[in-house]
Amino acid sequence: MKILFVFDSLTNAGTENSYLQLLPRFSNNVEVTVAYFYADHCLAGEFEDANIQVRFLANSGRYGFGTGVKKLFKLVKEEKPDLLVSSLLRSNLISRVVSKISGVPLVGTLVSDSYGKVRLDDFQGRRLLKFKLFWQLDRWTAGIPIQWIANSSFIADAHCKALGLERNKIEVIYRGREVPHLTWRESNSSKNNRISYDFVSVGRLFKTKGWTELLDAFHLVLRKYPNCTLTIFGEGPLRASLEEKVIGLGIGEKVFLPGNVPQVQDRLFDYDCFVFPSWYEGFSGALVEAMMVGIPVIASDIPMNLEAVTPHINALTFPVKDAEMLAAQMNYAMNHPEKMAELGRNARKEAIERFDIEKIAEEYEEVLKRVLKTSPSLSKRERNKDGWRKSSVPPFRG
């Protein structure tokens, strides 16, 4: 089985990192190629190091849909994949056109709450009009993929409403992560007379990740517990604003923004509590990584997070965007180290049972095999000598 995965870029973000862990774990019966259009090559070398063939379809401009269609069609004609799998809006739209004109079936993926209230509230004026235009394009072409894979049940249900999808055409497969050999050292939070208590978080520096509320909450915590620190691993356009806020709050000596670092999961062992304040997600790989480590977790109560954690069983939660309640949970974590260690152990156990990347890879591969087996467009009897499905759709002339 030959599969071509199509992305916007290979930036260092959740979707791309999840596939970087997933694709090398497919069986030897699956031949994988990754293609991308836009010039962010951050993870390209890591995909290649994992023996994944990478093809950059250089696309000038922010969109370049016409050029993208031509280049992807040419690649599909050369590679003759059995299946296309696309992720993220621009590559989704391009892949749907190529699937339609080539006859190669497409599996679409749903990785974020693209059309939820949080996104809508972020747009005004011309930006809102553009957002709604792309939403309409997404909806108009959503009938082309023959199968969908969503990374949470909430995301699947949300897109049924937003795009008019049939729920029985969507498989939910959670993001997986490798199980660490080590576990979080309970002694981190059970020592008496400790010098400091260190909070940590991971994510791109975007407003919707909840960093503003986290800084406000941490500022409140410092009033009572001045020996705390907060480290946020990640990079993004909000950096300058966050640095300015840190200075304005007078907490510059307590907050650290190291940017992107390799093997960030390994860094979590050095901290006492993982805080995840995001406004919305698809299904967070960073949260799963923290659960795998066994570090105590405090997470916002958005539906996507609640598909991973259970309040007071394996994590603490707080109402999204509520800095005061987040501060209260951070205070609780410091005052109840034994309880937090128990939550961390429970989180690790559940993460291993549900999100082990080896299990997720098997599940993902089985879905793709089933799609391949049941798709009538893949019958070799229906293909001509050049490997293309006979179709009433005229061939694309690039």
N, C-alpha and C positions, 0 to 999 in steps of 0.2 A: 504494500500500500504506500503510495507516494502522496505526501501532503505538503501543500504550500501555505505557510502561515504568513499573513500580511498585516503589517503594523504601520502606523504613521511614521514613527521613528524608533530608535533604540535608546531613548533617554532613560535615565536612572529613575524609574517610577514603578508604581506597584504592579501594573499589568505586565510590563516588560520583564521585571524581575521575577514575577510568578512563572512566566513562560520559560525564563532562563533556567529555573529549577525543574520545571515540568518536562520539557521536550527531551533532554538527554536521557530521561528515564523510560522513554518508550522502548518497546521491544525491538529486536533486530529486524522484525518484519515490517517496520515502519521507516520509510525514508523521509526525512524532514528537511525542508528548505525554508528559511526565513527571508522575507523581502520587506523593505521599507523605503519610504519616499523622501523624507525630509531630513535635513543634515544635522541630526543630533546622533552621533555615533557612540555615545558613552559606553554602551554595553556590547557593541559589535565585537570587540576583541574577546570578551568573555563568552559570547555565543560560539565564536570560532574555536576558542580553547576547549569548549565542550563538544567539539566535532560536529557542530551544526553549520551547514552551508548557509552563508549569508550573502544576499544580493541587494546592493543599494541601487535603487531606481531613481537616481538624482532628479529631483523635481524642483524647479525654480519657483519662487513665489510662495505665498502663504497657502494657496490651495492648488492651483495647477491641475485641475481635474482632467482636462483633456490630455495633457502630457502624461499624467499618471495612468490613465486608461490605456494609452498607446504602449507605454513601457511595460505595464503589467501584462497586457495581452501578448506582447512579444515574448515575455518570459514564460507565460503559460504555454504558448505555442512551442517554445524550446524544451521546457521541462516536462510537458504533458502530465501534470499531476492528476491523480484520481479525485482529489478533493481540495477545495480552498477553505481556509479558516481565517476570518478577518476580525480585527479588534480595533475599536475607537473610530470616531465618526468619519474622518476623511478617508481612511483606508476602507471602511465599510462601504461608503458610497462608490468608491472606485471599484472595489471588488465585486459589487453587485452588478455593475455594468459589464465587467469582464465575464462574470459568470453567465450572464444573459446571452452575450454574443458568442461565447466559446462553447457553451453547453456543459462546462465543468461545474458540478454542483458546489454550492457554497454553504458552509456552516457559519452562522453569525454568532457573535458573543455579546453578552450584556454584562458590563463590568462596573457600572456606576449608575447612580440615580440621576440620569442625564436630564430629565425633565421634571424633577421634583420642585417643590416650592422654594427650597433653598437656592436652587439655580435660577429660577424665575425671578426671585427677589433681587438677584445680583445684577439684573440687566434693566436698562432704561433707554428710552429714546431710540436712536438708530441701532444701538447694540441689541435692544430687545427685538426690533424688527428683523435683524439678521438672525438672531437666535431662533425666532419663530419660522423664518424661511428654511433654515436647515432642519428644524424639527419637521416641517412639512415634507421636505425632501426625504428625510429618514422614514417618515410614515408611508409616503408614496412607494418607496422601493423596498419596504420591509417584507413584502411577499415573495421576494426572490430567494432568500435563504431557505433551504429545505429543512433545516433544523437549527435550533438555537441552544446555546449553553450559557447559563447565567451563574454568577458566583455567589448568589444568595437567593432565597425564596422571595424576600422582599423585592429585590431587583427584578425578578421574573414577573411578579404580580404588577409591579409599577409599570413595566414596559407593555404588559398586556393592555393596560389602560392608555398609555401614552402613544403606542404604535399600533394598537389594534391586533396584537398577536394572539394566537391561540395557545392557551396554557399547555395543552397536551403536546405542543411542538417544542417545549422548552425543558431541557434537562438542567437540574441544579447540581453543580459540582463546585464544592468549596475550594478556595485556594489552599494549597498544601505547602508544607515546609519540612525540611529535613529535621529529624529528631536529633538534638544535640546529645553527645555522649555524656556531657557533664550536666549537673543540675544546679540550680541556684543555691548558693550556700546559705542555709538558714541562719548561720551565725552572723550574717550581715545585719539582720534586724533583731537578733535576740541578745546581743551583747548589752550589758549594763554600762552606764557611764560612757556611752559612745561619744566620739568627738563631733560627728556630724551625721545628718540623715540626707541621703542623696537621691533625689528624684530624677527620672530620665524619661525622655520621649523620643520618638522617631517619626519622621514624615517630611514631606516637602513643605517648604515655607510658603504656604498659601493661606489666605484669610480663612477659608472654609475648614482648615485643619484645627481651628479653635485655639491658636497660639495666644491671641490677645486675652482671651478669658483665662488661659493657663497662667499667663504672667500676672494678671490681676489677682488670681487666686493665690499664687505663690507670694505675692507682695503681702497679702493678708496673713499667710502662714508665718512669714518672717517676723511679724510683730510679736508673736508669742514664742516662736522657735527660731532664733536668729542664726543658729548653726546649721541651717539647711542649705543645700545647693540644688540647682535645676540645670540639667543639660538637655539640649534639644539637638539631636543629630538630623541633618538634612539641609537641603539648599533650596533656594527659590526666590521669586521676586519680592517677597515680603521682608527679606533680610534687613534692608535699611530701615524700614518702619519699625521692625521689632527691636533693632539696636537702639533706635531713638527712644522707644518706649521704655526699654530697660534703663537707659540713662535718666529719663524723666522720672521714673519710679525710685531712682536711687539704689538700684539693686545690681549694679554692674559687676560687683565683686562676687555675686552669688549665682549669676546666670551665665551659662556657657553655650555658644553656638558654633560647634566645631565644623559644621558643614557635612558633606558626604564623606564617609569613611568606609574602607573595605571591611567586610565581615562584621557589619554593625551588630548582628545578633550576639557575637562573642563579647561585645562591650557591656551587654546588659548584666552580666554576672557581677560587674563591679558596683552595681547600684542597689538601692534598697526598695524602690517602688517604681513601677512603670505607669505613666499617666497618659491616657489617650483621649483627648478632648474633642475629636473631630465632629463637625456638624453633619456630615454625610459621607458615606463610603459606598463602595460596591460590596466588598468584603475584604477587610484589611489584612494583608499579609504581615504587616508590622505587629498587629495585635496577636496574630497566631504565633509569630516568632517569640513574643514575650511569654505567651502561655506555654510554649514548648520549653523555654528556659526554666519556668517555674517561679519567676519573679512575681511578687504580688502586683496585681493590676487594679487600677482605677480607670474606668472608661465611661464615656458619655452614653446615655441611655437610648441612642438611636437604634432603630430596628435591626440594622445590619450588625451592629455590635452584639445585640441581644441574641442573635443566632449563633454567636460564638461563646459568650459568657452568660452565666446565670447569677443574678445579684445575690450576694451573701452566701453563695455556694462555692463559686470559684473566682469571684471578683467583687469589688465595690463599684457601684455606678452612681451617676449624678445626672440631674436634668441638664440636657445639652444647653450650652451657652450660659449656664448659671455659675458664675465665678464664686459666689459665696458658698453654695453647696459643694462645689469642688474643693474649696478651701477646707470646709468641714470634714470632708472625706480624707483629705490629706492629713489633717490633724488627727483623725481617728487612726489612720494607718501608723502614724508615729507612736501613738499611745497604746496600740494593741499589736505588738510584733508577733506574738504567738498566733493570734487569729489570722493575721495577714500571711504568715508562713503556711498555715493550713490552706488558705484560699489559693496560694501559689501552687501547692502540691496538687490540689484538686484540678486546677487549671491545666497543669502539665499532663495529668492523667487523661483528662478529656481531650486535650489537643492531640495526644499520641493516638488515641482511639479513633478520632474523627478526621484529623488533618495531616496525618503522616504522608509525606509527598510520594512515597512508594505506592501507597494505596490509591491516592488521588490520580497518579499517572496511569495505573491499571484501569481505573474507572473511566478516565478521559479517553484512553485508547479504545476501550470497549464501546463507548458511545460512537466514536468515529467509525469503528469497524461495522457497527450496526447500521449506521447511516449509509456507509458504502455498500453494504449488502442489500439494503432495501431500496436504494435509489434506482429507479428505472433508467435514469440517464446514464448510469455507469455500465449498463450491459454492453459488452463488446460487440454484440451483434448489431447494436445501434450506431456503432462508430464506423467512420470511413477509414480508408487505409492510412490516413495521416494521423489517426488517433482522435479525431474530433467527432462528437456526437452529431448524427444527422439531425438537422433542425431546420425549421422554417425561417429561423432568424438569419438574415444575410450575414456573411462574414465581415468582421471589422477590418477595414483597410487602414493600417497605420502608415 
